[in-house]
Amino acid sequence: MTNRIALVLGLVLLGLVAIDVMVFGMDHVVFVGRKLLALIDYVAFWR
C-alpha cells in the first residue's frame, strides 16, 4: 500500500465518521468504539 492510497483511505474513513456524527450524533461512534475494544480484547486473548 502506498502512502497516497493510505492517505485517501484515511480521509474517506474520517469523512464517513464525520457524516455519521452530523446525521446521527455520537451514540453510534461510542457503540462501535466499545465493540471494537471488545473485539481487540477477544482477539488478544487467542494470541
PDBQT receptor file of N, H, CA, C and O in Angstrom, charges set to zero:
ATOM      1  N   MET A   1       0.852  -1.170   0.000  1.00  0.00    +0.000 N 
ATOM      2  CA  MET A   1       0.000   0.000   0.000  1.00  0.00    +0.000 C 
ATOM      3  C   MET A   1       0.898   1.233   0.000  1.00  0.00    +0.000 C 
ATOM      4  O   MET A   1       1.799   1.369   0.828  1.00  0.00    +0.000 OA
ATOM      5  N   THR A   2       0.637   2.097  -0.918  1.00  0.00    +0.000 N 
ATOM      6  H   THR A   2      -0.095   1.986  -1.590  1.00  0.00    +0.000 HD
ATOM      7  CA  THR A   2       1.430   3.318  -0.995  1.00  0.00    +0.000 C 
ATOM      8  C   THR A   2       0.903   4.358  -0.013  1.00  0.00    +0.000 C 
ATOM      9  O   THR A   2      -0.191   4.225   0.535  1.00  0.00    +0.000 OA
ATOM     10  N   ASN A   3       1.698   5.382   0.193  1.00  0.00    +0.000 N 
ATOM     11  H   ASN A   3       2.587   5.490  -0.252  1.00  0.00    +0.000 HD
ATOM     12  CA  ASN A   3       1.290   6.451   1.104  1.00  0.00    +0.000 C 
ATOM     13  C   ASN A   3       0.050   7.172   0.597  1.00  0.00    +0.000 C 
ATOM     14  O   ASN A   3      -0.805   7.570   1.387  1.00  0.00    +0.000 OA
ATOM     15  N   ARG A   4      -0.051   7.340  -0.703  1.00  0.00    +0.000 N 
ATOM     16  H   ARG A   4       0.644   7.016  -1.345  1.00  0.00    +0.000 HD
ATOM     17  CA  ARG A   4      -1.201   8.043  -1.282  1.00  0.00    +0.000 C 
ATOM     18  C   ARG A   4      -2.489   7.262  -1.034  1.00  0.00    +0.000 C 
ATOM     19  O   ARG A   4      -3.506   7.847  -0.662  1.00  0.00    +0.000 OA
ATOM     20  N   ILE A   5      -2.451   5.946  -1.235  1.00  0.00    +0.000 N 
ATOM     21  H   ILE A   5      -1.625   5.471  -1.537  1.00  0.00    +0.000 HD
ATOM     22  CA  ILE A   5      -3.640   5.122  -1.012  1.00  0.00    +0.000 C 
ATOM     23  C   ILE A   5      -4.028   5.147   0.465  1.00  0.00    +0.000 C 
ATOM     24  O   ILE A   5      -5.209   5.260   0.791  1.00  0.00    +0.000 OA
ATOM     25  N   ALA A   6      -3.051   5.045   1.355  1.00  0.00    +0.000 N 
ATOM     26  H   ALA A   6      -2.091   4.953   1.090  1.00  0.00    +0.000 HD
ATOM     27  CA  ALA A   6      -3.331   5.082   2.790  1.00  0.00    +0.000 C 
ATOM     28  C   ALA A   6      -3.933   6.413   3.198  1.00  0.00    +0.000 C 
ATOM     29  O   ALA A   6      -4.846   6.452   4.024  1.00  0.00    +0.000 OA
ATOM     30  N   LEU A   7      -3.443   7.491   2.639  1.00  0.00    +0.000 N 
ATOM     31  H   LEU A   7      -2.702   7.460   1.969  1.00  0.00    +0.000 HD
ATOM     32  CA  LEU A   7      -3.972   8.817   2.949  1.00  0.00    +0.000 C 
ATOM     33  C   LEU A   7      -5.411   8.961   2.465  1.00  0.00    +0.000 C 
ATOM     34  O   LEU A   7      -6.260   9.486   3.185  1.00  0.00    +0.000 OA
ATOM     35  N   VAL A   8      -5.685   8.499   1.255  1.00  0.00    +0.000 N 
ATOM     36  H   VAL A   8      -4.995   8.072   0.670  1.00  0.00    +0.000 HD
ATOM     37  CA  VAL A   8      -7.043   8.590   0.716  1.00  0.00    +0.000 C 
ATOM     38  C   VAL A   8      -8.003   7.739   1.541  1.00  0.00    +0.000 C 
ATOM     39  O   VAL A   8      -9.102   8.192   1.861  1.00  0.00    +0.000 OA
ATOM     40  N   LEU A   9      -7.612   6.527   1.888  1.00  0.00    +0.000 N 
ATOM     41  H   LEU A   9      -6.719   6.159   1.628  1.00  0.00    +0.000 HD
ATOM     42  CA  LEU A   9      -8.466   5.671   2.712  1.00  0.00    +0.000 C 
ATOM     43  C   LEU A   9      -8.725   6.290   4.080  1.00  0.00    +0.000 C 
ATOM     44  O   LEU A   9      -9.848   6.242   4.581  1.00  0.00    +0.000 OA
ATOM     45  N   GLY A  10      -7.702   6.866   4.682  1.00  0.00    +0.000 N 
ATOM     46  H   GLY A  10      -6.789   6.906   4.275  1.00  0.00    +0.000 HD
ATOM     47  CA  GLY A  10      -7.871   7.529   5.974  1.00  0.00    +0.000 C 
ATOM     48  C   GLY A  10      -8.808   8.716   5.888  1.00  0.00    +0.000 C 
ATOM     49  O   GLY A  10      -9.641   8.915   6.772  1.00  0.00    +0.000 OA
ATOM     50  N   LEU A  11      -8.683   9.503   4.839  1.00  0.00    +0.000 N 
ATOM     51  H   LEU A  11      -8.006   9.342   4.121  1.00  0.00    +0.000 HD
ATOM     52  CA  LEU A  11      -9.569  10.654   4.668  1.00  0.00    +0.000 C 
ATOM     53  C   LEU A  11     -11.009  10.225   4.412  1.00  0.00    +0.000 C 
ATOM     54  O   LEU A  11     -11.946  10.859   4.898  1.00  0.00    +0.000 OA
ATOM     55  N   VAL A  12     -11.184   9.157   3.653  1.00  0.00    +0.000 N 
ATOM     56  H   VAL A  12     -10.423   8.642   3.258  1.00  0.00    +0.000 HD
ATOM     57  CA  VAL A  12     -12.538   8.644   3.408  1.00  0.00    +0.000 C 
ATOM     58  C   VAL A  12     -13.160   8.165   4.712  1.00  0.00    +0.000 C 
ATOM     59  O   VAL A  12     -14.324   8.460   4.987  1.00  0.00    +0.000 OA
ATOM     60  N   LEU A  13     -12.405   7.435   5.511  1.00  0.00    +0.000 N 
ATOM     61  H   LEU A  13     -11.461   7.196   5.287  1.00  0.00    +0.000 HD
ATOM     62  CA  LEU A  13     -12.933   6.958   6.792  1.00  0.00    +0.000 C 
ATOM     63  C   LEU A  13     -13.282   8.114   7.724  1.00  0.00    +0.000 C 
ATOM     64  O   LEU A  13     -14.337   8.101   8.359  1.00  0.00    +0.000 OA
ATOM     65  N   LEU A  14     -12.419   9.094   7.810  1.00  0.00    +0.000 N 
ATOM     66  H   LEU A  14     -11.562   9.104   7.295  1.00  0.00    +0.000 HD
ATOM     67  CA  LEU A  14     -12.702  10.253   8.648  1.00  0.00    +0.000 C 
ATOM     68  C   LEU A  14     -13.929  11.018   8.152  1.00  0.00    +0.000 C 
ATOM     69  O   LEU A  14     -14.734  11.498   8.950  1.00  0.00    +0.000 OA
ATOM     70  N   GLY A  15     -14.064  11.127   6.844  1.00  0.00    +0.000 N 
ATOM     71  H   GLY A  15     -13.410  10.737   6.196  1.00  0.00    +0.000 HD
ATOM     72  CA  GLY A  15     -15.229  11.789   6.280  1.00  0.00    +0.000 C 
ATOM     73  C   GLY A  15     -16.515  11.052   6.590  1.00  0.00    +0.000 C 
ATOM     74  O   GLY A  15     -17.526  11.671   6.924  1.00  0.00    +0.000 OA
ATOM     75  N   LEU A  16     -16.483   9.716   6.481  1.00  0.00    +0.000 N 
ATOM     76  H   LEU A  16     -15.662   9.213   6.210  1.00  0.00    +0.000 HD
ATOM     77  CA  LEU A  16     -17.672   8.929   6.792  1.00  0.00    +0.000 C 
ATOM     78  C   LEU A  16     -18.052   9.028   8.263  1.00  0.00    +0.000 C 
ATOM     79  O   LEU A  16     -19.235   9.097   8.596  1.00  0.00    +0.000 OA
ATOM     80  N   VAL A  17     -17.069   9.036   9.135  1.00  0.00    +0.000 N 
ATOM     81  H   VAL A  17     -16.107   8.981   8.864  1.00  0.00    +0.000 HD
ATOM     82  CA  VAL A  17     -17.348   9.189  10.562  1.00  0.00    +0.000 C 
ATOM     83  C   VAL A  17     -17.918  10.577  10.834  1.00  0.00    +0.000 C 
ATOM     84  O   VAL A  17     -18.839  10.721  11.638  1.00  0.00    +0.000 OA
ATOM     85  N   ALA A  18     -17.382  11.591  10.174  1.00  0.00    +0.000 N 
ATOM     86  H   ALA A  18     -16.634  11.474   9.521  1.00  0.00    +0.000 HD
ATOM     87  CA  ALA A  18     -17.893  12.955  10.363  1.00  0.00    +0.000 C 
ATOM     88  C   ALA A  18     -19.343  13.069   9.893  1.00  0.00    +0.000 C 
ATOM     89  O   ALA A  18     -20.160  13.708  10.556  1.00  0.00    +0.000 OA
ATOM     90  N   ILE A  19     -19.661  12.460   8.764  1.00  0.00    +0.000 N 
ATOM     91  H   ILE A  19     -18.997  11.942   8.225  1.00  0.00    +0.000 HD
ATOM     92  CA  ILE A  19     -21.039  12.474   8.273  1.00  0.00    +0.000 C 
ATOM     93  C   ILE A  19     -21.955  11.740   9.242  1.00  0.00    +0.000 C 
ATOM     94  O   ILE A  19     -23.060  12.204   9.524  1.00  0.00    +0.000 OA
ATOM     95  N   ASP A  20     -21.505  10.600   9.753  1.00  0.00    +0.000 N 
ATOM     96  H   ASP A  20     -20.607  10.224   9.524  1.00  0.00    +0.000 HD
ATOM     97  CA  ASP A  20     -22.308   9.831  10.705  1.00  0.00    +0.000 C 
ATOM     98  C   ASP A  20     -22.581  10.648  11.963  1.00  0.00    +0.000 C 
ATOM     99  O   ASP A  20     -23.698  10.628  12.479  1.00  0.00    +0.000 OA
ATOM    100  N   VAL A  21     -21.591  11.357  12.458  1.00  0.00    +0.000 N 
ATOM    101  H   VAL A  21     -20.683  11.373  12.038  1.00  0.00    +0.000 HD
ATOM    102  CA  VAL A  21     -21.761  12.172  13.662  1.00  0.00    +0.000 C 
ATOM    103  C   VAL A  21     -22.727  13.319  13.391  1.00  0.00    +0.000 C 
ATOM    104  O   VAL A  21     -23.548  13.649  14.247  1.00  0.00    +0.000 OA
ATOM    105  N   MET A  22     -22.641  13.928  12.218  1.00  0.00    +0.000 N 
ATOM    106  H   MET A  22     -21.974  13.661  11.523  1.00  0.00    +0.000 HD
ATOM    107  CA  MET A  22     -23.540  15.045  11.906  1.00  0.00    +0.000 C 
ATOM    108  C   MET A  22     -24.986  14.578  11.759  1.00  0.00    +0.000 C 
ATOM    109  O   MET A  22     -25.909  15.292  12.151  1.00  0.00    +0.000 OA
ATOM    110  N   VAL A  23     -25.189  13.391  11.200  1.00  0.00    +0.000 N 
ATOM    111  H   VAL A  23     -24.440  12.811  10.882  1.00  0.00    +0.000 HD
ATOM    112  CA  VAL A  23     -26.550  12.911  10.941  1.00  0.00    +0.000 C 
ATOM    113  C   VAL A  23     -27.155  12.256  12.176  1.00  0.00    +0.000 C 
ATOM    114  O   VAL A  23     -28.293  12.553  12.540  1.00  0.00    +0.000 OA
ATOM    115  N   PHE A  24     -26.402  11.366  12.825  1.00  0.00    +0.000 N 
ATOM    116  H   PHE A  24     -25.478  11.125  12.529  1.00  0.00    +0.000 HD
ATOM    117  CA  PHE A  24     -26.962  10.547  13.883  1.00  0.00    +0.000 C 
ATOM    118  C   PHE A  24     -26.481  10.902  15.289  1.00  0.00    +0.000 C 
ATOM    119  O   PHE A  24     -27.088  10.458  16.263  1.00  0.00    +0.000 OA
ATOM    120  N   GLY A  25     -25.427  11.677  15.425  1.00  0.00    +0.000 N 
ATOM    121  H   GLY A  25     -24.934  12.038  14.633  1.00  0.00    +0.000 HD
ATOM    122  CA  GLY A  25     -24.904  12.012  16.740  1.00  0.00    +0.000 C 
ATOM    123  C   GLY A  25     -23.781  11.070  17.147  1.00  0.00    +0.000 C 
ATOM    124  O   GLY A  25     -23.348  10.219  16.370  1.00  0.00    +0.000 OA
ATOM    125  N   MET A  26     -23.323  11.237  18.374  1.00  0.00    +0.000 N 
ATOM    126  H   MET A  26     -23.675  11.928  19.005  1.00  0.00    +0.000 HD
ATOM    127  CA  MET A  26     -22.157  10.493  18.851  1.00  0.00    +0.000 C 
ATOM    128  C   MET A  26     -22.484   9.098  19.381  1.00  0.00    +0.000 C 
ATOM    129  O   MET A  26     -21.567   8.320  19.643  1.00  0.00    +0.000 OA
ATOM    130  N   ASP A  27     -23.750   8.763  19.545  1.00  0.00    +0.000 N 
ATOM    131  H   ASP A  27     -24.495   9.395  19.332  1.00  0.00    +0.000 HD
ATOM    132  CA  ASP A  27     -24.104   7.471  20.136  1.00  0.00    +0.000 C 
ATOM    133  C   ASP A  27     -23.566   6.297  19.321  1.00  0.00    +0.000 C 
ATOM    134  O   ASP A  27     -23.095   5.313  19.892  1.00  0.00    +0.000 OA
ATOM    135  N   HIS A  28     -23.629   6.388  18.003  1.00  0.00    +0.000 N 
ATOM    136  H   HIS A  28     -24.012   7.187  17.538  1.00  0.00    +0.000 HD
ATOM    137  CA  HIS A  28     -23.159   5.307  17.159  1.00  0.00    +0.000 C 
ATOM    138  C   HIS A  28     -21.646   5.136  17.260  1.00  0.00    +0.000 C 
ATOM    139  O   HIS A  28     -21.142   4.013  17.277  1.00  0.00    +0.000 OA
ATOM    140  N   VAL A  29     -20.937   6.238  17.326  1.00  0.00    +0.000 N 
ATOM    141  H   VAL A  29     -21.347   7.151  17.311  1.00  0.00    +0.000 HD
ATOM    142  CA  VAL A  29     -19.477   6.184  17.390  1.00  0.00    +0.000 C 
ATOM    143  C   VAL A  29     -19.036   5.536  18.701  1.00  0.00    +0.000 C 
ATOM    144  O   VAL A  29     -18.107   4.729  18.711  1.00  0.00    +0.000 OA
ATOM    145  N   VAL A  30     -19.690   5.880  19.794  1.00  0.00    +0.000 N 
ATOM    146  H   VAL A  30     -20.446   6.536  19.786  1.00  0.00    +0.000 HD
ATOM    147  CA  VAL A  30     -19.356   5.298  21.093  1.00  0.00    +0.000 C 
ATOM    148  C   VAL A  30     -19.662   3.803  21.092  1.00  0.00    +0.000 C 
ATOM    149  O   VAL A  30     -18.866   3.015  21.601  1.00  0.00    +0.000 OA
ATOM    150  N   PHE A  31     -20.795   3.401  20.532  1.00  0.00    +0.000 N 
ATOM    151  H   PHE A  31     -21.442   4.042  20.119  1.00  0.00    +0.000 HD
ATOM    152  CA  PHE A  31     -21.174   1.990  20.453  1.00  0.00    +0.000 C 
ATOM    153  C   PHE A  31     -20.148   1.191  19.644  1.00  0.00    +0.000 C 
ATOM    154  O   PHE A  31     -19.696   0.132  20.079  1.00  0.00    +0.000 OA
ATOM    155  N   VAL A  32     -19.790   1.698  18.482  1.00  0.00    +0.000 N 
ATOM    156  H   VAL A  32     -20.157   2.558  18.129  1.00  0.00    +0.000 HD
ATOM    157  CA  VAL A  32     -18.823   0.995  17.634  1.00  0.00    +0.000 C 
ATOM    158  C   VAL A  32     -17.453   0.956  18.309  1.00  0.00    +0.000 C 
ATOM    159  O   VAL A  32     -16.748  -0.049  18.210  1.00  0.00    +0.000 OA
ATOM    160  N   GLY A  33     -17.072   2.019  18.983  1.00  0.00    +0.000 N 
ATOM    161  H   GLY A  33     -17.644   2.835  19.063  1.00  0.00    +0.000 HD
ATOM    162  CA  GLY A  33     -15.790   2.030  19.692  1.00  0.00    +0.000 C 
ATOM    163  C   GLY A  33     -15.737   0.991  20.797  1.00  0.00    +0.000 C 
ATOM    164  O   GLY A  33     -14.720   0.321  20.976  1.00  0.00    +0.000 OA
ATOM    165  N   ARG A  34     -16.826   0.853  21.536  1.00  0.00    +0.000 N 
ATOM    166  H   ARG A  34     -17.653   1.397  21.391  1.00  0.00    +0.000 HD
ATOM    167  CA  ARG A  34     -16.865  -0.158  22.600  1.00  0.00    +0.000 C 
ATOM    168  C   ARG A  34     -16.807  -1.563  22.029  1.00  0.00    +0.000 C 
ATOM    169  O   ARG A  34     -16.126  -2.428  22.581  1.00  0.00    +0.000 OA
ATOM    170  N   LYS A  35     -17.512  -1.803  20.932  1.00  0.00    +0.000 N 
ATOM    171  H   LYS A  35     -18.066  -1.101  20.484  1.00  0.00    +0.000 HD
ATOM    172  CA  LYS A  35     -17.488  -3.120  20.293  1.00  0.00    +0.000 C 
ATOM    173  C   LYS A  35     -16.105  -3.418  19.720  1.00  0.00    +0.000 C 
ATOM    174  O   LYS A  35     -15.649  -4.561  19.761  1.00  0.00    +0.000 OA
ATOM    175  N   LEU A  36     -15.436  -2.397  19.186  1.00  0.00    +0.000 N 
ATOM    176  H   LEU A  36     -15.806  -1.468  19.153  1.00  0.00    +0.000 HD
ATOM    177  CA  LEU A  36     -14.089  -2.587  18.657  1.00  0.00    +0.000 C 
ATOM    178  C   LEU A  36     -13.116  -2.949  19.776  1.00  0.00    +0.000 C 
ATOM    179  O   LEU A  36     -12.267  -3.822  19.596  1.00  0.00    +0.000 OA
ATOM    180  N   LEU A  37     -13.229  -2.292  20.922  1.00  0.00    +0.000 N 
ATOM    181  H   LEU A  37     -13.918  -1.583  21.069  1.00  0.00    +0.000 HD
ATOM    182  CA  LEU A  37     -12.362  -2.630  22.052  1.00  0.00    +0.000 C 
ATOM    183  C   LEU A  37     -12.622  -4.047  22.547  1.00  0.00    +0.000 C 
ATOM    184  O   LEU A  37     -11.684  -4.757  22.909  1.00  0.00    +0.000 OA
ATOM    185  N   ALA A  38     -13.886  -4.464  22.566  1.00  0.00    +0.000 N 
ATOM    186  H   ALA A  38     -14.647  -3.887  22.272  1.00  0.00    +0.000 HD
ATOM    187  CA  ALA A  38     -14.212  -5.828  22.965  1.00  0.00    +0.000 C 
ATOM    188  C   ALA A  38     -13.623  -6.832  21.977  1.00  0.00    +0.000 C 
ATOM    189  O   ALA A  38     -13.125  -7.882  22.383  1.00  0.00    +0.000 OA
ATOM    190  N   LEU A  39     -13.676  -6.516  20.687  1.00  0.00    +0.000 N 
ATOM    191  H   LEU A  39     -14.080  -5.663  20.357  1.00  0.00    +0.000 HD
ATOM    192  CA  LEU A  39     -13.095  -7.402  19.670  1.00  0.00    +0.000 C 
ATOM    193  C   LEU A  39     -11.585  -7.495  19.831  1.00  0.00    +0.000 C 
ATOM    194  O   LEU A  39     -11.017  -8.581  19.712  1.00  0.00    +0.000 OA
ATOM    195  N   ILE A  40     -10.932  -6.379  20.099  1.00  0.00    +0.000 N 
ATOM    196  H   ILE A  40     -11.394  -5.497  20.196  1.00  0.00    +0.000 HD
ATOM    197  CA  ILE A  40      -9.478  -6.381  20.293  1.00  0.00    +0.000 C 
ATOM    198  C   ILE A  40      -9.111  -7.226  21.508  1.00  0.00    +0.000 C 
ATOM    199  O   ILE A  40      -8.147  -7.990  21.456  1.00  0.00    +0.000 OA
ATOM    200  N   ASP A  41      -9.861  -7.102  22.601  1.00  0.00    +0.000 N 
ATOM    201  H   ASP A  41     -10.644  -6.481  22.643  1.00  0.00    +0.000 HD
ATOM    202  CA  ASP A  41      -9.605  -7.923  23.781  1.00  0.00    +0.000 C 
ATOM    203  C   ASP A  41      -9.814  -9.402  23.478  1.00  0.00    +0.000 C 
ATOM    204  O   ASP A  41      -9.037 -10.242  23.933  1.00  0.00    +0.000 OA
ATOM    205  N   TYR A  42     -10.844  -9.727  22.722  1.00  0.00    +0.000 N 
ATOM    206  H   TYR A  42     -11.475  -9.046  22.352  1.00  0.00    +0.000 HD
ATOM    207  CA  TYR A  42     -11.134 -11.116  22.372  1.00  0.00    +0.000 C 
ATOM    208  C   TYR A  42     -10.019 -11.707  21.504  1.00  0.00    +0.000 C 
ATOM    209  O   TYR A  42      -9.578 -12.833  21.734  1.00  0.00    +0.000 OA
ATOM    210  N   VAL A  43      -9.572 -10.950  20.516  1.00  0.00    +0.000 N 
ATOM    211  H   VAL A  43      -9.930 -10.036  20.329  1.00  0.00    +0.000 HD
ATOM    212  CA  VAL A  43      -8.513 -11.426  19.626  1.00  0.00    +0.000 C 
ATOM    213  C   VAL A  43      -7.198 -11.544  20.385  1.00  0.00    +0.000 C 
ATOM    214  O   VAL A  43      -6.433 -12.479  20.148  1.00  0.00    +0.000 OA
ATOM    215  N   ALA A  44      -6.923 -10.610  21.295  1.00  0.00    +0.000 N 
ATOM    216  H   ALA A  44      -7.545  -9.851  21.487  1.00  0.00    +0.000 HD
ATOM    217  CA  ALA A  44      -5.674 -10.666  22.071  1.00  0.00    +0.000 C 
ATOM    218  C   ALA A  44      -5.680 -11.876  22.998  1.00  0.00    +0.000 C 
ATOM    219  O   ALA A  44      -4.619 -12.420  23.305  1.00  0.00    +0.000 OA
ATOM    220  N   PHE A  45      -6.851 -12.304  23.446  1.00  0.00    +0.000 N 
ATOM    221  H   PHE A  45      -7.713 -11.862  23.197  1.00  0.00    +0.000 HD
ATOM    222  CA  PHE A  45      -6.948 -13.486  24.294  1.00  0.00    +0.000 C 
ATOM    223  C   PHE A  45      -6.472 -14.731  23.549  1.00  0.00    +0.000 C 
ATOM    224  O   PHE A  45      -5.829 -15.598  24.142  1.00  0.00    +0.000 OA
ATOM    225  N   TRP A  46      -6.775 -14.827  22.279  1.00  0.00    +0.000 N 
ATOM    226  H   TRP A  46      -7.297 -14.123  21.797  1.00  0.00    +0.000 HD
ATOM    227  CA  TRP A  46      -6.422 -16.006  21.492  1.00  0.00    +0.000 C 
ATOM    228  C   TRP A  46      -4.995 -15.960  20.979  1.00  0.00    +0.000 C 
ATOM    229  O   TRP A  46      -4.537 -16.937  20.386  1.00  0.00    +0.000 OA
ATOM    230  N   ARG A  47      -4.291 -14.895  21.175  1.00  0.00    +0.000 N 
ATOM    231  H   ARG A  47      -4.663 -14.101  21.657  1.00  0.00    +0.000 HD
ATOM    232  CA  ARG A  47      -2.924 -14.778  20.705  1.00  0.00    +0.000 C 
ATOM    233  C   ARG A  47      -1.966 -15.615  21.433  1.00  0.00    +0.000 C 
ATOM    234  O   ARG A  47      -0.775 -15.602  21.124  1.00  0.00    +0.000 OA
TER     235      ARG A  47
